[in-house]
Structures are given as structure tokens and as C-alpha cells.
């Protein structure tokens, strides 16, 4: 498979993907067996290791230059990380998030989160997972780690979720949170991580008027919240090494082929693209919910946009010609050299996965690589 990048190219790559991949059935079964006490934690880890090594080879065979572990050790793309930060614990109850798809509403009820102490990084998170990924990544493959952005600690509950006895000054909370993330970045780069992705639904949700109205109703400054999030992400990344490539993925929700928010990137675009100190942006553009390409006019030279034109929400394979036309449409607002191609989101942001098959997933990754090779050579 021809790879549409120079050997020394830095991420994001011309053909890339967001990160999560469908879990194989044997991994689902192993998790159930572990929950039932039928296998040990070590036995589960061995099955995870084997599944990850296999899915890394599949990414390499597809022609991708980066590889993730598919988030195979996680149940959720965000909570598995956030709840390992010291000072953050599961809440007593659950929160209800209403996703939607063409058939109606799908409810997801994750455990709530609460701040019980000062937020800090105790032990590095996902460090062992990254080390294993690095050990099985083949020659010419850049291991990529995905973690939720600092915004995800705050977005659902906002400042109302903070205990004023722990954080009487909200600025101290933000300072601690960014410092914890900075410590995590330092630990990961020390282990050799050179491709880090901060997954962020909040900066996409804030484009939806209904989401901003809900934030305003709880007393938050919905019109400027994206500026706070950009500031704190930048603080977390301020001391990263020059050879670390950082991207962010802006998602409108991805649970069992359903979504939460709608609307283009217009509301956050100027500040997001102009001020967020990352190297690339993974953006959803797979359907009309995502708006047009006009906001890309704010992307500065030297930064890349990964166009998420291939949906992960259904198995139907896109037309290569249609993808090429969409890329050409985007060049009305941004140079072709600044563009890359990927699926619009992960295939399995939660352990349940989206409504498509493993073969569908691999066909879409193949299509991304083939199209990118024909567009960028």
C-alpha cells in the first residue's frame, strides 16, 4: 500500500484516523469473563495485548502511518482517563445524555463525576498502554495516544460541580487541572510519545445553540466558554517538546452510531483555529449536521486540518470521487497542502461500538488511504 506522506513527515498524516476501533468479540467476552470472576486481571491483559498487536498490524496493512491501540483497554474514551486524576471520583448517581440518530433518541447514562480534592496527577495515566503500543508498532509507524482534553473535566457539570470548600476560587481549579495535564504530557513524552491527540466534544458542542442555552441556564458564560477551554489547553501544552505533534478532535457525540450536537464550526472557529496551540484539527464533515467548510478560512498557515469525510456511524462505503470533490470544495478556504483525510470520528468511542462491522471499518480505512494517495501522491 502506497503511503501518501514523505518518510520524515510529521503528524497529522495525509491519511489518518481518530483513534478508537471496534473491539473484537473475544475481547468483549474476556471483559465479561473478568467481570464474572472467571479470569484474572493478568489473563485479561494478555488477551488485550494480543488484540492490540493484531489491530496495530491491521492499521499498518491498511497503509496508515499512525497506529493507536484502538482504545481496547478502555470502556469509554474519556472517563477511563479522567477518573484516574487524583481529586476526581465517580458521583453517586448517573447523568443522562440524550443522543439521537435517524431512528430517534438513544439515552446514555454514565456515572457522574465529582471533585473531592485538589486535582493533580498522581501516577501517569495510560503510560503502560502507550509503552505496549510503542513496542508493537512496526517500522515507519508512529504510535498515537488519544486522551480527553482538559475541557472534558468541566463541560458536563461546569463550575456548579465544583465544591467551593475545595475550590473557593475557580481559577485555582483551572490552574491545577492544566498543571495535571502538563505533568501527564511530560510523562508521555519522556516515554517517547511524539503524537498526542486531545479529544474534545465541548468545543464542537458549543457551536450548537441548544448546548449554549443549557450552559447559560446553569449560570455559565456560554458565549465565552470556548475561550476558557482554549486558554487551559494551551496552558497544559505550553512546555511540550518541539518534536511532539499535538492534534485535537472535535466531535459532536459518538455513541452507538448516534450524536448529541449539531451545527458548523462557525461560532468557535476564529478563536479555535487562531489561538489553540496544536498542530492539527480533526474535524467532522461527514453530513449536513457539520456545516460547511467556510470556517476553515481562519486556519493559519502551518497548521493542518484533517477532514473527517468518511462516516463511522454506518457501514455504507463512501464514493472515492465524492471524497475528492469534497476535498476540492474545502480548498476554496484553505490550501490543499494543509489538508488531510480521515474518518469523521472513532469507530467505537465507547466499548459498545458503532453499528458497522469490522470489515466495514477496515474498508473505510483502506478508502481513506487510497484516496489520500491519489490526492496528495
Buried (B, 14 or more C-beta within 10 A) or exposed (E): EEBBBEEEEBBBBBBBBBBBBBBBEEBBEBBEBBEEEEBEEEEBBEBBBBBBBEBBBBBBEBBBBBBBBBBBBBEBBBBBBBBBBBBBBBBEEEEEBEBBBEEEEBEBEBBBBBBBEEBBBEEBBBBEBBBBBBEBBEEEBBBBBBBBBBBBBBBBBBBEBBEEEBBEEBEBBBBBBBBBBBBBBBBBBEBEBBBBBBBBBBBBBBBBEEBBEBBEEEEBEBEEBBBBBBBBBBBBBEEBEEEBBBBBBBBBBBBBBBBBBBBBBEBBBEBBBEBBBBBBBBBBBBEEBBBBBBBBEBBEEEBBBBBBBBBBBBBEEBEEEEBBEBBEEBBEBBEEEBBBBBBBBBBBBBBBBBBBEBEBBBBBBBBBBBBBBEBBE
